[in-house]
Amino acid sequence: MSHQTGIKANEKLKKFFAKNCHSSKIRIFKVCIENEELTLAQHVEAKGTWEDDFDKHVHKMIETDHPSYIMCRFDSKNSTGYDWLLVSWSPDDAPVRQKMLYASTKATLKQEFGSGQIQEEVHATTLEELTAASVRKIKEAPAPLSPQEEEALMSQVTDSMRHVGVESRGATLNTLNMPLSDQAKEGLAALASEQVNYVRLAIDILQERIDVDITSVIQAKELGTNVPEDTARYHVFRYQYKHDGQDKKAIVFIYSMPGYSCPIKERMLYSSSKAPLIETVESILGVKVDKKMEVDSGKEVSEECLFEALNPAEDPMSTSTAGPKGPPNRGAKRLTKSHHQ
């Protein structure tokens, strides 16, 4: 759910697309953003199978500290041409603003190339993810499940996690109490002592724990740039602002989940670990979380969104012509958009 940046393909890249997207000659090409344009950076011709060519060339084409797009042609064809793979390379060492720029321009690249030709998409942050074997696993993955199938699988995964040592909490299978790593606890302690005002937490599925991947001092307007476009995260932010002439502070807990771009297991684990994590966060900080939010993308956590979530404007009609109030125990509205498959 990325927004457009206004960056378009330059004429050279458009001509390359027109000539080669239906051809069997080109195997792999790289696209970068230069001078606010999508630009062809490099390309190689097909020599072997797509797996052989991918493993031979892709690592040589990417930069370990700068994002880029890699397109690879599969050997299979569809009714209008060949099937292609789009790799969004976004290394951890790249500047955050560069990563966000590339994430926000991906939709434009797909449109310029022809989204109907792109059979698979991969988001990679490490060299280990840039292998034909990794891509093949994604190609062979089952189709997205229905909500009913997800619920059934949630119970199975949760039950299996209990048996491998993750402590369960509560009477429902839909809740997991993932332990925090020492680094995560230290990050939250730094937030409690106001050494930092932002902590981002991630589930380490292999280690079966919640770890920290960012502790920082940021401005509220920068919060959205720290919300990944294709993986889930938890965010704890101390928001300082003025309201009615008074200085205010609020602890905001944000659960970001960009929908079906995340694997089913990741979605389930983040969802089922959220409630116990909030309790742990409140225990370490020594205060209650003032606002809990669930969002699809960074666009939903702008400074304006935060302010309005903490200080909702009163509807002048609510006390006059509006209908009767709902039951007091109905609960808060969820602050996320609907997911669509």
C-alpha positions as CSV (number, residue, x, y, z in Angstrom):
1,M,0.0,0.0,0.0
2,S,2.7,2.4,-1.0
3,H,2.0,5.9,-2.3
4,Q,3.3,7.3,-5.6
5,T,6.3,9.6,-5.6
6,G,5.9,11.3,-9.0
7,I,9.1,9.5,-10.2
8,K,8.7,8.0,-13.7
9,A,10.8,5.9,-16.1
10,N,13.0,7.9,-18.4
11,E,12.8,7.4,-22.1
12,K,15.7,5.0,-22.4
13,L,14.1,2.7,-19.8
14,K,10.7,2.9,-21.5
15,K,12.3,1.9,-24.9
16,F,14.1,-1.0,-23.1
17,F,10.8,-2.2,-21.6
18,A,9.1,-2.1,-25.0
19,K,11.8,-4.0,-26.7
20,N,12.6,-6.7,-24.1
21,C,9.7,-7.4,-21.8
22,H,8.4,-10.0,-24.3
23,S,11.8,-11.1,-25.5
24,S,13.8,-14.2,-24.6
25,K,17.1,-12.4,-25.0
26,I,17.4,-10.4,-21.7
27,R,17.5,-12.4,-18.5
28,I,18.2,-9.9,-15.8
29,F,18.2,-6.1,-15.6
30,K,18.7,-3.6,-12.8
31,V,16.7,-0.3,-12.3
32,C,17.8,2.5,-10.0
33,I,16.4,5.9,-9.2
34,E,18.7,8.6,-10.5
35,N,18.0,12.3,-10.9
36,E,14.4,11.6,-9.8
37,E,13.9,9.1,-12.7
38,L,13.7,5.4,-13.0
39,T,16.9,4.5,-14.9
40,L,18.3,1.3,-16.5
41,A,21.5,0.6,-14.6
42,Q,22.6,-2.8,-16.0
43,H,21.4,-5.8,-17.9
44,V,22.6,-9.3,-18.8
45,E,21.5,-11.7,-21.5
46,A,20.2,-15.2,-20.9
47,K,22.8,-18.0,-20.9
48,G,21.4,-20.8,-18.8
49,T,18.3,-21.4,-16.8
50,W,16.8,-18.6,-14.8
51,E,18.1,-20.2,-11.6
52,D,21.7,-20.4,-13.0
53,D,21.7,-16.9,-14.4
54,F,20.1,-15.5,-11.2
55,D,22.7,-17.0,-8.9
56,K,25.6,-16.0,-11.2
57,H,24.7,-12.3,-11.7
58,V,22.4,-10.9,-9.1
59,H,24.9,-10.5,-6.3
60,K,27.3,-8.7,-8.7
61,M,24.6,-6.3,-9.7
62,I,23.4,-5.0,-6.3
63,E,25.1,-2.6,-3.8
64,T,25.1,-3.6,-0.2
65,D,24.2,-0.1,1.1
66,H,21.9,1.2,-1.6
67,P,18.4,0.0,-2.7
68,S,17.5,-1.0,-6.3
69,Y,15.1,-3.1,-8.3
70,I,16.1,-6.3,-10.0
71,M,14.0,-7.9,-12.7
72,C,14.6,-11.5,-13.7
73,R,12.8,-13.3,-16.6
74,F,11.6,-16.8,-15.7
75,D,11.7,-19.6,-18.4
76,S,7.9,-19.9,-18.3
77,K,5.5,-17.9,-20.5
78,N,2.0,-16.6,-20.2
79,S,-0.6,-15.7,-22.8
80,T,1.1,-12.4,-23.7
81,G,4.8,-13.1,-23.1
82,Y,7.3,-14.3,-20.5
83,D,6.8,-14.3,-16.7
84,W,9.1,-12.0,-14.7
85,L,10.3,-11.7,-11.1
86,L,10.6,-8.3,-9.4
87,V,13.1,-8.1,-6.6
88,S,12.9,-5.0,-4.4
89,W,16.5,-4.9,-2.9
90,S,16.4,-2.8,0.3
91,P,19.5,-3.6,2.4
92,D,19.5,-2.8,6.1
93,D,22.5,-0.5,5.8
94,A,20.8,1.8,3.3
95,P,19.5,5.2,4.5
96,V,15.9,5.0,5.7
97,R,14.7,7.8,3.3
98,Q,16.2,5.9,0.3
99,K,14.4,2.7,1.4
100,M,11.1,4.6,1.7
101,L,11.7,6.2,-1.7
102,Y,12.2,2.9,-3.5
103,A,9.2,1.3,-1.6
104,S,7.0,4.2,-2.7
105,T,8.1,4.1,-6.3
106,K,7.7,0.3,-6.8
107,A,4.1,0.6,-8.0
108,T,5.2,3.0,-10.7
109,L,7.9,0.6,-11.9
110,K,5.3,-2.2,-12.1
111,Q,2.9,0.0,-14.1
112,E,5.6,1.2,-16.5
113,F,6.9,-2.4,-17.1
114,G,3.5,-4.0,-17.2
115,S,2.2,-5.5,-13.9
116,G,0.6,-8.4,-15.8
117,Q,4.0,-9.7,-16.8
118,I,5.2,-9.8,-13.1
119,Q,4.5,-13.3,-11.8
120,E,6.4,-13.0,-8.5
121,E,7.7,-10.3,-6.2
122,V,10.4,-10.6,-3.5
123,H,11.5,-8.1,-0.9
124,A,15.1,-8.8,0.1
125,T,17.2,-7.1,2.8
126,T,20.1,-9.6,3.0
127,L,22.3,-11.4,0.5
128,E,21.0,-14.7,1.8
129,E,17.6,-13.8,0.4
130,L,18.9,-13.2,-3.0
131,T,19.2,-16.8,-4.2
132,A,17.3,-18.8,-6.7
133,A,16.5,-21.3,-4.0
134,S,14.8,-18.5,-1.9
135,V,12.8,-17.4,-4.9
136,R,11.8,-20.9,-5.7
137,K,10.3,-21.3,-2.2
138,I,8.2,-18.3,-2.7
139,K,7.0,-19.5,-6.1
140,E,6.1,-22.9,-4.6
141,A,4.3,-21.4,-1.6
142,P,0.5,-22.1,-1.4
143,A,-2.0,-19.4,-2.3
144,P,-3.3,-17.1,0.5
145,L,-5.8,-18.7,2.9
146,S,-9.3,-17.7,3.5
147,P,-10.1,-16.0,6.9
148,Q,-11.6,-19.3,8.1
149,E,-8.5,-21.2,7.0
150,E,-6.2,-18.7,8.7
151,E,-8.1,-19.0,12.0
152,A,-7.7,-22.8,11.9
153,L,-4.0,-22.5,11.0
154,M,-3.6,-19.9,13.8
155,S,-4.7,-22.5,16.3
156,Q,-2.4,-25.1,14.9
157,V,0.7,-22.8,14.9
158,T,-0.1,-21.5,18.4
159,D,-0.4,-25.0,19.7
160,S,2.8,-26.1,18.1
161,M,4.6,-23.0,19.5
162,R,3.5,-24.0,23.0
163,H,5.1,-27.4,22.6
164,V,8.5,-25.9,21.6
165,G,8.8,-23.7,24.6
166,V,7.0,-20.4,24.0
167,E,5.0,-19.6,27.2
168,S,1.3,-19.3,26.6
169,R,-0.9,-16.8,28.4
170,G,-4.6,-16.6,28.9
171,A,-7.3,-19.2,28.2
172,T,-7.3,-18.8,24.4
173,L,-5.1,-20.4,21.7
174,N,-4.9,-17.0,20.0
175,T,-2.5,-15.4,22.5
176,L,1.2,-16.0,22.8
177,N,3.6,-14.5,25.4
178,M,6.8,-14.3,23.5
179,P,9.8,-13.5,25.7
180,L,11.8,-10.4,25.2
181,S,15.5,-10.5,24.4
182,D,17.9,-8.6,26.8
183,Q,18.4,-6.0,24.1
184,A,14.7,-5.4,23.8
185,K,14.4,-4.9,27.5
186,E,17.3,-2.5,27.5
187,G,15.7,-0.6,24.6
188,L,12.5,-0.2,26.5
189,A,14.4,0.8,29.6
190,A,16.1,3.5,27.6
191,L,12.7,4.7,26.5
192,A,11.5,4.7,30.1
193,S,14.5,6.9,31.2
194,E,13.9,9.2,28.2
195,Q,17.3,8.4,26.6
196,V,15.4,7.6,23.4
197,N,11.8,8.3,22.4
198,Y,11.3,5.4,19.8
199,V,11.8,1.7,20.0
200,R,10.9,-0.7,17.2
201,L,10.5,-4.4,18.0
202,A,10.5,-7.5,15.8
203,I,9.7,-11.1,16.3
204,D,12.7,-13.4,15.8
205,I,10.8,-16.5,14.7
206,L,13.8,-18.8,14.8
207,Q,14.8,-17.8,18.3
208,E,11.2,-17.6,19.4
209,R,11.5,-14.2,21.1
210,I,10.9,-10.5,20.5
211,D,14.0,-8.5,19.7
212,V,14.7,-4.8,19.1
213,D,15.9,-3.5,15.7
214,I,15.8,0.3,16.3
215,T,16.2,2.5,19.3
216,S,16.4,6.2,18.4
217,V,15.4,9.8,19.0
218,I,13.1,10.9,16.2
219,Q,10.5,13.5,15.5
220,A,6.9,12.6,15.2
221,K,6.9,13.5,11.4
222,E,9.6,10.8,11.0
223,L,7.6,8.0,12.5
224,G,6.0,6.9,9.3
225,T,9.4,6.4,7.6
226,N,10.2,3.7,10.1
227,V,7.1,1.6,9.3
228,P,8.2,-1.2,6.8
229,E,6.2,-1.7,3.7
230,D,6.3,-5.5,3.6
231,T,7.0,-6.9,7.1
232,A,5.3,-6.5,10.4
233,R,6.7,-4.6,13.4
234,Y,5.8,-3.2,16.8
235,H,6.5,0.4,17.5
236,V,6.6,2.2,20.9
237,F,6.9,6.0,20.6
238,R,6.8,8.8,23.2
239,Y,4.9,11.6,21.5
240,Q,5.5,15.1,22.9
241,Y,3.2,17.8,21.6
242,K,1.2,20.9,22.6
243,H,-2.6,20.9,23.1
244,D,-4.6,23.8,24.3
245,G,-1.4,25.6,25.1
246,Q,-0.1,22.8,27.4
247,D,2.9,20.5,26.9
248,K,1.7,16.9,26.6
249,K,3.4,13.5,26.5
250,A,1.8,10.2,25.4
251,I,3.0,6.7,25.0
252,V,1.8,5.3,21.7
253,F,2.0,1.6,20.8
254,I,1.7,0.8,17.1
255,Y,1.3,-2.6,15.5
256,S,2.1,-2.3,11.8
257,M,1.0,-5.1,9.4
258,P,1.1,-4.5,5.7
259,G,-1.4,-7.2,4.9
260,Y,-0.9,-10.1,2.6
261,S,2.7,-9.2,1.6
262,C,3.7,-10.9,4.9
263,P,3.8,-14.7,5.2
264,I,0.9,-16.3,7.0
265,K,3.0,-17.5,10.0
266,E,4.5,-14.0,10.5
267,R,1.0,-12.4,10.4
268,M,-0.3,-14.9,13.0
269,L,2.6,-14.6,15.4
270,Y,2.6,-10.8,15.4
271,S,-1.2,-10.8,15.9
272,S,-1.2,-13.3,18.7
273,S,1.8,-11.8,20.6
274,K,0.6,-8.2,20.6
275,A,-1.6,-8.1,23.7
276,P,1.0,-9.8,26.1
277,L,3.7,-7.5,24.7
278,I,1.7,-4.4,25.5
279,E,1.4,-5.6,29.1
280,T,5.2,-6.2,29.2
281,V,5.9,-2.8,27.7
282,E,3.6,-1.1,30.3
283,S,5.4,-3.0,33.1
284,I,8.9,-1.9,31.9
285,L,7.9,1.7,31.3
286,G,5.9,1.9,34.5
287,V,3.0,3.7,32.8
288,K,0.0,2.7,30.8
289,V,0.0,2.9,27.0
290,D,-2.0,6.0,26.1
291,K,-3.0,4.9,22.6
292,K,-2.9,1.6,20.7
293,M,-3.0,1.7,16.9
294,E,-3.0,-0.9,14.2
295,V,-1.9,0.3,10.8
296,D,-1.2,-0.9,7.3
297,S,1.5,1.6,6.3
298,G,3.5,4.6,7.5
299,K,1.0,7.0,5.9
300,E,-1.4,6.2,8.8
301,V,1.1,7.4,11.5
302,S,1.7,11.0,10.4
303,E,2.0,13.6,13.1
304,E,-1.5,14.7,12.2
305,C,-2.9,11.2,12.6
306,L,-1.2,10.8,16.0
307,F,-2.6,14.1,17.3
308,E,-6.1,13.3,16.1
309,A,-5.9,9.8,17.6
310,L,-5.0,11.2,21.0
311,N,-7.3,14.3,20.8
312,P,-10.3,13.3,18.7
313,A,-12.4,16.3,17.7
314,E,-15.9,16.4,19.1
315,D,-18.7,16.2,16.6
316,P,-21.0,19.2,17.2
317,M,-23.9,17.1,16.2
318,S,-23.2,14.4,18.6
319,T,-25.0,16.0,21.5
320,S,-28.0,17.3,19.5
321,T,-29.3,15.5,16.4
322,A,-27.2,12.4,16.7
323,G,-28.8,9.2,17.7
324,P,-28.4,7.5,21.1
325,K,-25.0,6.5,22.2
326,G,-23.8,3.0,21.9
327,P,-23.3,0.7,24.8
328,P,-20.4,1.9,27.1
329,N,-18.6,-1.5,26.9
330,R,-18.6,-1.8,23.1
331,G,-14.9,-1.1,23.0
332,A,-12.7,1.3,20.9
333,K,-12.7,1.4,17.2
334,R,-9.8,-0.3,15.4
335,L,-7.6,2.2,13.6
336,T,-6.6,0.1,10.6
337,K,-7.9,-0.1,7.1
338,S,-9.5,-3.3,5.8
339,H,-7.2,-5.8,4.1
340,H,-8.2,-7.1,0.7
341,Q,-6.9,-10.1,-1.1
